[in-house]
Amino acid sequence: MRGYIVALLSVFGMFIGFIFLLNIHIKSEGCKKVYCLFISLGVLSYILSFVYLVVYYNIFLEKGITILGWHNIFYLSYYILFIIGNLYLISKIKNYLISFKILLDILIITVLISTIIFKFYIESMTYGQNLSYFLVVILIFYTTASLGVLLHMLSIFFISDQIFPLKAVKILIIGLSLKLIVDSIYLYDHLTQNSINFDYLCLFWTLSLLLFILGIYKIETISFNDISMEQNSKRLIKNLVPYFVIIILLIIIFRRINNKDILIFGFAIVILLILIRQIIICIEDIRLYEKIDKYSKTDFLTGLYNRRYIDREIEEFLQKYKNTEKKASLLMVDIDHFKLINDTYGHDIGDRVLKEISNIMKESIRKNDILIRFGGEEFIFFLPDTDIKMAQIIGERLRSKIENHQFKCNKNKILVTISIGISEEKSIREKDDIYNMIVRADKALYEAKKSGRNCIFCKR
């Protein structure tokens, strides 16, 4: 009787989760809508597999639990649809080489771990048993499919700050890991013919599916902005993964070879040295990439971020601040009559003035503020968690510092002043909020210049 109740509760919980997931698909747009469609169909296939195996085959027909059966078709569809959904996301990455590299990394790790699981787990449990070829294929499929889906999500974990919110990915990984564990227990129980309580497996299968659906729910947006710009630590780890896989396989193979001669030793040493060489090249590439990345988003004259920084880092910035519900302000600063300084004293002196003003600005910013040379003699201060009143205080302090600073040209003193336009945003939720702040600050700067320069003008 308890088995009936547990099975019905499990099916009911899974079905409610499916309806909830389908509702997410209907309300979503763009990539998320397509992704949720694949996941919804996959979850439906999983529920059909569960109903056939547990409700129909085990309870209604009273034939017990079996690995072989028509439910494998639905079970296979669940994994295939999930992987297709993830492949769809990976295909949306603008850099096709990176997409292909991610797929190869997933395939390499899946083959490695599946091989190890089959050799040391399935083979040991099935030793001495006369199993059909089809059953062996099903056993490999169960472990490889569960593992492959988990590795697909782990691959997104490495780039989750740019595709999925980190919180959502963590919940998805927990749900998929739980399912992998329960599937492994199910296989172990079937092959060793132990008496593990199947009711508990049903409950944990249901829990893993509901956790997975919760993770999908936590995905607010799916973004593919500049996936190639990764943190160097992540980039290094991902580049080294295939080499560690080869090392592990070499160790396993070497330990299982009975007749070891000089050729085998020589081959192993050569492969190991080649791998060490490739690892060194990877580290050197990361250092070179770091320099190129720094130069591409930094102004060579002042050392400040350049305009390209806004376009490249805006997604990471949004992930950090979009849920804070705090005001943000922006200062647009323009050096008054800078063309006259260049024409009167020369461009060398103009460059020196730019550097000195940049240094004053660097000293004036707080820890979380972002300072950008927007172009020519224009600069932007982005002030997170700052209302317009505090922005005015910061702007006035900066204006006063530059006005009172002694800029020298040989023995002559140059009077340099700045005009500042300030805008405010109640909360940052999307790209347009930041761009609108820049537009309003630019209009405020125009008003400051119109009012005689060397002053501040605010525009909410």
Backbone torsions as a table, in degrees:
resi	resn	phi	psi	omega
1	MET	NA	-41.6	179.9
2	ARG	-62.5	-36.0	178.5
3	GLY	-60.6	-40.3	177.6
4	TYR	-60.7	-47.1	-176.3
5	ILE	-64.1	-45.2	-180.0
6	VAL	-62.6	-43.5	179.6
7	ALA	-62.0	-45.0	180.0
8	LEU	-65.7	-41.2	177.6
9	LEU	-64.0	-39.5	179.2
10	SER	-64.2	-46.4	179.4
11	VAL	-63.4	-41.8	179.7
12	PHE	-62.6	-45.1	179.5
13	GLY	-62.5	-43.0	179.0
14	MET	-64.3	-41.1	-178.3
15	PHE	-66.6	-41.2	176.4
16	ILE	-60.7	-42.8	177.0
17	GLY	-60.6	-40.2	178.7
18	PHE	-63.5	-44.4	178.5
19	ILE	-60.8	-42.4	179.0
20	PHE	-62.3	-43.8	179.7
21	LEU	-66.1	-39.9	178.0
22	LEU	-63.3	-36.5	177.7
23	ASN	-66.0	-37.6	175.7
24	ILE	-61.7	-42.7	178.7
25	HIS	-59.8	-44.5	-177.4
26	ILE	-63.8	-38.7	-176.4
27	LYS	-84.1	-14.2	-176.2
28	SER	-82.5	169.1	178.8
29	GLU	-135.2	160.0	172.8
30	GLY	63.0	-138.0	-176.4
31	CYS	-61.8	-37.3	-178.8
32	LYS	-64.3	-36.5	-179.8
33	LYS	-63.3	-46.2	179.8
34	VAL	-66.4	-43.5	-179.8
35	TYR	-60.6	-46.5	-179.6
36	CYS	-65.2	-27.9	176.6
37	LEU	-64.9	-47.9	177.5
38	PHE	-60.4	-44.2	-178.1
39	ILE	-66.5	-40.3	179.1
40	SER	-61.4	-45.2	178.4
41	LEU	-64.6	-37.6	177.5
42	GLY	-63.9	-43.7	178.6
43	VAL	-64.3	-39.0	177.2
44	LEU	-61.8	-42.7	177.4
45	SER	-61.7	-40.0	179.3
46	TYR	-63.3	-42.4	179.6
47	ILE	-64.1	-42.3	178.3
48	LEU	-62.5	-40.3	177.0
49	SER	-61.8	-43.2	-179.7
50	PHE	-65.8	-42.9	-179.6
51	VAL	-62.9	-44.0	-179.3
52	TYR	-64.4	-46.1	-174.9
53	LEU	-72.2	-49.6	-171.2
54	VAL	-86.9	-49.2	-173.6
55	VAL	-79.5	-54.1	-174.4
56	TYR	-76.6	-54.6	-172.1
57	TYR	-74.3	-44.1	-174.2
58	ASN	-83.4	-45.6	-173.3
59	ILE	-92.5	-49.3	-175.3
60	PHE	-72.0	-50.0	-179.8
61	LEU	-84.6	-15.4	179.6
62	GLU	56.4	42.7	178.5
63	LYS	-102.0	2.1	-180.0
64	GLY	80.7	-173.4	-177.9
65	ILE	-95.9	136.5	178.9
66	THR	-136.9	152.4	176.1
67	ILE	-81.4	-38.1	179.4
68	LEU	-80.4	140.8	178.8
69	GLY	157.1	171.5	-179.2
70	TRP	-67.7	-19.2	-179.8
71	HIS	-62.7	-21.2	179.6
72	ASN	-64.3	-28.1	177.9
73	ILE	-64.6	-46.8	178.1
74	PHE	-67.6	-38.4	-179.3
75	TYR	-64.9	-41.7	176.6
76	LEU	-62.9	-40.1	-179.9
77	SER	-62.0	-36.9	178.8
78	TYR	-57.4	-49.0	-178.6
79	TYR	-69.3	-41.7	-178.7
80	ILE	-62.1	-45.1	-179.7
81	LEU	-65.9	-38.0	177.9
82	PHE	-64.4	-46.2	-179.6
83	ILE	-65.5	-38.4	176.7
84	ILE	-60.7	-41.6	177.3
85	GLY	-59.5	-44.7	179.0
86	ASN	-68.5	-38.5	176.9
87	LEU	-63.1	-36.4	176.4
88	TYR	-59.8	-44.1	178.8
89	LEU	-64.2	-46.1	-178.9
90	ILE	-62.7	-35.4	179.8
91	SER	-66.7	-20.0	-179.1
92	LYS	-81.4	-9.6	175.7
93	ILE	-64.0	130.9	-173.6
94	LYS	-62.6	-35.7	-178.8
95	ASN	-87.6	106.5	-175.2
96	TYR	-68.1	-28.6	177.8
97	LEU	-65.0	-39.4	178.1
98	ILE	-66.9	-40.3	176.8
99	SER	-57.6	-47.4	-179.1
100	PHE	-65.4	-38.1	179.5
101	LYS	-64.4	-42.1	178.8
102	ILE	-61.5	-43.4	179.3
103	LEU	-63.0	-41.7	179.1
104	LEU	-64.9	-41.6	178.3
105	ASP	-60.1	-44.2	178.7
106	ILE	-61.7	-44.7	-177.9
107	LEU	-64.8	-42.5	-179.7
108	ILE	-60.4	-49.3	-177.8
109	ILE	-67.5	-39.0	179.2
110	THR	-61.6	-45.7	179.6
111	VAL	-62.8	-43.3	-179.4
112	LEU	-60.3	-55.6	-174.4
113	ILE	-68.2	-37.3	177.8
114	SER	-63.3	-40.1	177.9
115	THR	-62.6	-45.2	180.0
116	ILE	-64.7	-43.7	179.8
117	ILE	-61.3	-44.7	-178.4
118	PHE	-66.4	-41.9	-175.5
119	LYS	-69.1	-44.4	-172.0
120	PHE	-103.6	-10.1	-177.4
121	TYR	-114.4	-63.6	-176.9
122	ILE	-68.8	-44.4	-177.6
123	GLU	-62.5	-38.3	179.6
124	SER	-68.7	-36.2	-179.8
125	MET	-74.6	-30.3	-176.8
126	THR	-96.2	5.7	-178.0
127	TYR	-61.9	128.7	178.9
128	GLY	85.2	-8.5	179.1
129	GLN	-93.7	141.0	-179.7
130	ASN	-90.4	85.6	-176.4
131	LEU	-98.2	146.0	177.3
132	SER	-73.0	156.2	179.2
133	TYR	-60.5	-39.0	-179.5
134	PHE	-62.9	-40.1	179.8
135	LEU	-66.5	-38.8	177.5
136	VAL	-62.0	-42.2	177.7
137	VAL	-60.7	-42.3	179.4
138	ILE	-63.7	-40.9	179.1
139	LEU	-62.3	-44.4	178.0
140	ILE	-63.8	-40.1	-179.5
141	PHE	-62.2	-44.6	-178.5
142	TYR	-57.0	-48.0	-177.6
143	THR	-72.6	-44.2	-176.8
144	THR	-67.0	-40.6	-178.5
145	ALA	-65.2	-49.2	179.2
146	SER	-60.0	-43.4	-179.4
147	LEU	-68.0	-41.2	-179.1
148	GLY	-62.2	-42.2	178.5
149	VAL	-63.4	-42.5	178.6
150	LEU	-63.3	-41.9	179.9
151	LEU	-67.5	-33.8	174.4
152	HIS	-57.9	-45.0	-178.9
153	MET	-71.7	-35.2	176.9
154	LEU	-64.9	-34.1	177.5
155	SER	-64.5	-36.0	176.6
156	ILE	-71.8	-28.7	178.0
157	PHE	-57.3	-38.6	-178.4
158	PHE	-67.7	-23.8	179.0
159	ILE	-121.4	23.3	-172.1
160	SER	-67.5	-26.4	179.2
161	ASP	-68.8	-11.0	179.7
162	GLN	-113.8	-17.2	178.5
163	ILE	-112.5	-61.9	-179.5
164	PHE	-111.3	149.4	169.6
165	PRO	-60.4	140.3	-175.2
166	LEU	-59.1	-38.6	-179.3
167	LYS	-61.2	-41.8	-179.8
168	ALA	-64.9	-42.2	-178.4
169	VAL	-64.1	-39.2	179.8
170	LYS	-62.4	-42.7	179.2
171	ILE	-65.6	-41.6	178.7
172	LEU	-61.4	-43.1	-178.9
173	ILE	-66.0	-39.6	177.4
174	ILE	-61.4	-46.7	179.7
175	GLY	-61.7	-44.2	-179.1
176	LEU	-70.0	-35.7	177.8
177	SER	-65.4	-42.1	177.5
178	LEU	-61.1	-41.0	179.8
179	LYS	-66.0	-39.4	177.9
180	LEU	-61.5	-41.2	179.3
181	ILE	-65.1	-45.7	-179.0
182	VAL	-65.5	-40.5	176.8
183	ASP	-60.9	-40.4	179.7
184	SER	-64.7	-41.3	177.1
185	ILE	-63.8	-40.3	178.8
186	TYR	-60.8	-44.6	178.2
187	LEU	-64.8	-45.2	-179.7
188	TYR	-60.0	-44.1	-179.2
189	ASP	-63.4	-40.4	-178.1
190	HIS	-69.9	-42.0	-175.9
191	LEU	-75.5	-36.1	-178.3
192	THR	-92.1	-6.5	179.1
193	GLN	56.1	41.7	173.3
194	ASN	-82.3	173.3	-175.9
195	SER	-111.9	56.0	176.2
196	ILE	-72.1	135.9	-177.8
197	ASN	-64.7	114.3	-176.1
198	PHE	-69.8	-23.0	178.9
199	ASP	-60.3	-39.7	179.7
200	TYR	-66.1	-38.5	177.8
201	LEU	-61.7	-41.3	178.8
202	CYS	-60.1	-44.2	-178.9
203	LEU	-64.4	-41.8	-179.4
204	PHE	-72.6	-33.1	173.7
205	TRP	-61.3	-43.7	179.0
206	THR	-64.4	-43.4	179.8
207	LEU	-62.0	-42.5	-179.7
208	SER	-62.9	-39.2	179.5
209	LEU	-68.0	-41.4	179.7
210	LEU	-67.2	-36.4	175.4
211	LEU	-63.5	-41.2	178.5
212	PHE	-62.0	-44.1	179.0
213	ILE	-65.1	-37.7	176.3
214	LEU	-61.6	-40.0	177.1
215	GLY	-61.4	-42.0	177.4
216	ILE	-62.6	-39.9	179.7
217	TYR	-62.0	-34.7	-177.4
218	LYS	-74.7	-9.3	177.7
219	ILE	-79.4	105.3	-179.7
220	GLU	-81.4	-44.8	180.0
221	THR	-140.1	158.0	174.1
222	ILE	-119.5	121.8	-174.3
223	SER	-126.7	146.1	-179.4
224	PHE	-127.8	37.7	-174.8
225	ASN	-78.1	109.7	170.3
226	ASP	53.2	60.9	-177.0
227	ILE	-62.6	-25.3	-176.1
228	SER	-68.7	-19.8	-177.7
229	MET	-87.6	81.7	-176.0
230	GLU	-104.7	163.1	172.6
231	GLN	-65.6	143.8	-173.9
232	ASN	-63.1	-34.0	179.6
233	SER	-63.5	-44.4	178.1
234	LYS	-64.0	-43.2	-177.9
235	ARG	-62.2	-41.7	-179.5
236	LEU	-65.4	-45.4	-179.3
237	ILE	-59.2	-46.6	-177.5
238	LYS	-66.5	-35.0	178.9
239	ASN	-70.1	-30.2	-176.4
240	LEU	-87.1	-16.1	-176.2
241	VAL	-53.8	-50.0	-178.2
242	PRO	-60.0	-34.1	-178.6
243	TYR	-70.6	-38.6	175.8
244	PHE	-65.2	-35.0	177.0
245	VAL	-61.2	-45.8	179.4
246	ILE	-62.1	-42.5	179.8
247	ILE	-60.6	-44.4	179.8
248	ILE	-62.3	-45.7	179.4
249	LEU	-63.1	-39.9	178.1
250	LEU	-61.5	-42.7	179.7
251	ILE	-62.3	-45.0	-179.3
252	ILE	-63.5	-46.8	-179.0
253	ILE	-63.9	-43.7	-177.4
254	PHE	-62.1	-38.8	-179.1
255	ARG	-70.4	-24.3	-176.4
256	ARG	-95.8	-3.9	176.3
257	ILE	-84.6	124.4	-177.2
258	ASN	-78.7	-48.5	-177.7
259	ASN	-94.4	98.6	-178.5
260	LYS	-99.3	117.6	177.0
261	ASP	-115.1	-177.0	-174.6
262	ILE	-64.8	-31.6	179.0
263	LEU	-65.0	-41.0	179.2
264	ILE	-65.6	-44.2	177.8
265	PHE	-61.1	-44.6	-179.7
266	GLY	-63.4	-43.0	178.8
267	PHE	-61.6	-44.7	-179.3
268	ALA	-63.2	-41.5	-179.7
269	ILE	-66.1	-42.7	179.5
270	VAL	-62.1	-46.5	179.0
271	ILE	-60.0	-43.1	-179.7
272	LEU	-62.8	-42.6	179.2
273	LEU	-65.5	-39.0	177.4
274	ILE	-63.1	-41.1	179.1
275	LEU	-64.5	-42.0	177.8
276	ILE	-61.4	-41.5	177.9
277	ARG	-61.0	-43.8	-179.9
278	GLN	-65.8	-36.6	177.9
279	ILE	-63.9	-41.5	177.8
280	ILE	-62.8	-41.2	178.4
281	ILE	-63.0	-39.9	178.5
282	CYS	-61.3	-44.6	-180.0
283	ILE	-63.5	-41.4	179.2
284	GLU	-65.7	-38.8	177.6
285	ASP	-62.3	-39.0	179.1
286	ILE	-63.4	-42.6	178.6
287	ARG	-63.5	-42.7	178.0
288	LEU	-64.4	-42.1	178.1
289	TYR	-60.8	-40.5	-180.0
290	GLU	-60.8	-42.0	179.2
291	LYS	-65.9	-46.4	-179.4
292	ILE	-62.3	-42.6	-179.8
293	ASP	-61.9	-41.7	179.9
294	LYS	-65.0	-45.8	-178.2
295	TYR	-66.9	-32.3	-176.1
296	SER	-70.9	-24.6	-178.3
297	LYS	-116.8	14.6	-179.1
298	THR	-123.5	137.5	175.8
299	ASP	-74.5	124.3	-173.1
300	PHE	-66.6	-28.9	-175.8
301	LEU	-79.5	-47.8	-173.5
302	THR	-99.7	-17.5	-176.6
303	GLY	79.5	3.8	178.8
304	LEU	-85.5	164.9	171.9
305	TYR	-62.3	146.8	177.1
306	ASN	-101.6	-176.2	-174.9
307	ARG	-63.8	-30.3	179.8
308	ARG	-62.6	-26.8	-179.9
309	TYR	-58.7	-38.2	-178.5
310	ILE	-61.5	-47.8	-177.0
311	ASP	-67.2	-35.7	-174.4
312	ARG	-81.9	-35.8	-172.9
313	GLU	-102.2	3.7	-172.9
314	ILE	-65.1	-34.5	-179.4
315	GLU	-66.4	-45.0	178.0
316	GLU	-62.4	-39.2	179.3
317	PHE	-63.8	-42.6	-179.8
318	LEU	-63.5	-41.3	179.0
319	GLN	-60.9	-31.0	-177.0
320	LYS	-79.7	-35.9	-169.8
321	TYR	-115.3	-9.4	-170.2
322	LYS	-70.0	-20.9	-179.1
323	ASN	-105.6	12.0	-176.6
324	THR	-80.2	-23.0	-178.5
325	GLU	56.9	31.5	178.6
326	LYS	-115.5	151.5	-179.4
327	LYS	-70.6	153.1	175.6
328	ALA	-135.7	147.6	-179.9
329	SER	-127.0	160.2	-179.4
330	LEU	-138.0	131.9	176.2
331	LEU	-107.5	126.5	171.1
332	MET	-108.2	119.3	-172.8
333	VAL	-111.8	134.8	178.2
334	ASP	-130.2	133.3	178.1
335	ILE	-77.2	124.0	-177.1
336	ASP	-68.6	133.0	174.4
337	HIS	52.8	41.0	-177.4
338	PHE	-67.9	-33.1	178.1
339	LYS	-61.7	-37.1	178.6
340	LEU	-64.8	-36.9	177.6
341	ILE	-63.5	-44.7	178.5
342	ASN	-63.2	-43.0	-177.7
343	ASP	-68.9	-34.7	-175.3
344	THR	-82.5	-44.8	-172.0
345	TYR	-109.4	-10.3	-179.3
346	GLY	100.8	159.2	-176.7
347	HIS	-69.7	-27.2	177.0
348	ASP	-62.2	-44.0	178.8
349	ILE	-68.7	-37.2	177.0
350	GLY	-60.1	-42.3	177.2
351	ASP	-63.9	-38.3	179.3
352	ARG	-64.6	-40.5	177.7
353	VAL	-62.4	-43.2	178.1
354	LEU	-59.2	-43.3	-179.9
355	LYS	-64.7	-43.8	-178.4
356	GLU	-65.5	-42.0	177.9
357	ILE	-64.3	-39.2	178.1
358	SER	-61.8	-39.9	178.7
359	ASN	-65.7	-39.7	177.2
360	ILE	-63.0	-41.8	178.9
361	MET	-63.8	-42.1	179.0
362	LYS	-59.6	-38.1	179.3
363	GLU	-71.6	-19.8	-174.1
364	SER	-92.9	-15.5	-175.5
365	ILE	-84.1	155.6	176.3
366	ARG	-91.7	179.2	-172.9
367	LYS	-59.7	-45.0	-175.1
368	ASN	-93.7	-1.9	179.0
369	ASP	-72.5	152.0	179.5
370	ILE	-120.0	124.3	-178.2
371	LEU	-112.3	127.9	-175.3
372	ILE	-132.6	135.8	168.5
373	ARG	-84.0	107.8	-170.9
374	PHE	-77.3	-26.9	179.4
375	GLY	155.3	133.9	178.7
376	GLY	58.1	-117.7	-179.8
377	GLU	-104.2	18.3	179.9
378	GLU	-104.5	139.4	-180.0
379	PHE	-131.6	154.3	176.9
380	ILE	-124.1	131.3	169.5
381	PHE	-106.8	118.8	171.8
382	PHE	-100.3	123.0	-174.4
383	LEU	-116.5	93.5	177.8
384	PRO	-70.3	153.6	178.7
385	ASP	54.9	39.6	-176.8
386	THR	-137.0	125.1	176.3
387	ASP	-84.4	176.1	-171.6
388	ILE	-70.4	-27.6	178.0
389	LYS	-67.1	-45.3	177.5
390	MET	-66.4	-35.6	177.7
391	ALA	-63.0	-37.5	176.7
392	GLN	-63.3	-41.0	178.6
393	ILE	-63.2	-44.9	179.3
394	ILE	-64.1	-42.7	179.5
395	GLY	-63.9	-42.4	179.6
396	GLU	-66.1	-38.3	177.8
397	ARG	-62.5	-41.8	179.0
398	LEU	-67.7	-44.9	179.9
399	ARG	-59.0	-43.3	-179.3
400	SER	-66.4	-41.1	179.7
401	LYS	-59.7	-46.5	-177.1
402	ILE	-70.3	-37.2	179.2
403	GLU	-63.4	-36.9	-176.9
404	ASN	-91.4	-4.3	179.9
405	HIS	-76.9	143.0	179.8
406	GLN	-94.4	105.9	175.2
407	PHE	-92.8	124.0	-173.5
408	LYS	-110.9	139.9	172.8
409	CYS	-128.0	102.9	-170.6
410	ASN	56.9	-115.0	178.6
411	LYS	-100.3	-2.2	-178.0
412	ASN	-91.3	148.5	175.4
413	LYS	-102.4	135.5	-178.5
414	ILE	-108.3	127.1	175.4
415	LEU	-86.0	119.7	-179.1
416	VAL	-123.0	130.9	176.9
417	THR	-128.1	166.9	179.5
418	ILE	-132.0	154.5	171.7
419	SER	-114.2	144.8	-174.6
420	ILE	-132.0	131.8	171.3
421	GLY	-110.0	136.0	-175.8
422	ILE	-124.6	137.0	174.0
423	SER	-131.7	162.9	-177.4
424	GLU	-136.6	146.0	174.8
425	GLU	-128.1	132.6	-176.6
426	LYS	-64.4	-37.4	176.4
427	SER	-158.0	147.9	-179.5
428	ILE	-99.6	117.1	-179.0
429	ARG	-122.4	-28.2	-178.2
430	GLU	-149.1	173.2	-176.7
431	LYS	-56.3	-42.8	-175.2
432	ASP	-60.3	-28.7	178.6
433	ASP	-62.1	-41.2	179.7
434	ILE	-70.5	-45.1	-179.6
435	TYR	-64.8	-35.9	177.4
436	ASN	-65.6	-36.5	176.4
437	MET	-61.8	-41.2	179.8
438	ILE	-64.4	-42.7	180.0
439	VAL	-62.7	-45.2	-179.0
440	ARG	-67.6	-37.6	178.0
441	ALA	-66.1	-35.5	177.8
442	ASP	-65.1	-40.8	176.9
443	LYS	-65.9	-38.8	177.6
444	ALA	-65.2	-37.4	177.1
445	LEU	-63.2	-39.9	177.2
446	TYR	-59.7	-41.6	178.4
447	GLU	-65.7	-36.7	178.3
448	ALA	-64.4	-42.0	177.5
449	LYS	-66.3	-39.6	-180.0
450	LYS	-64.0	-28.4	-178.4
451	SER	-84.4	3.0	175.7
452	GLY	117.8	1.2	179.9
453	ARG	68.2	174.9	-178.2
454	ASN	53.8	43.8	-179.0
455	CYS	-154.0	177.3	-178.6
456	ILE	-120.6	141.2	174.8
457	PHE	-134.4	136.1	-176.6
458	CYS	-109.8	142.2	176.6
459	LYS	-140.1	112.4	-176.1
460	ARG	-71.9	NA	NA
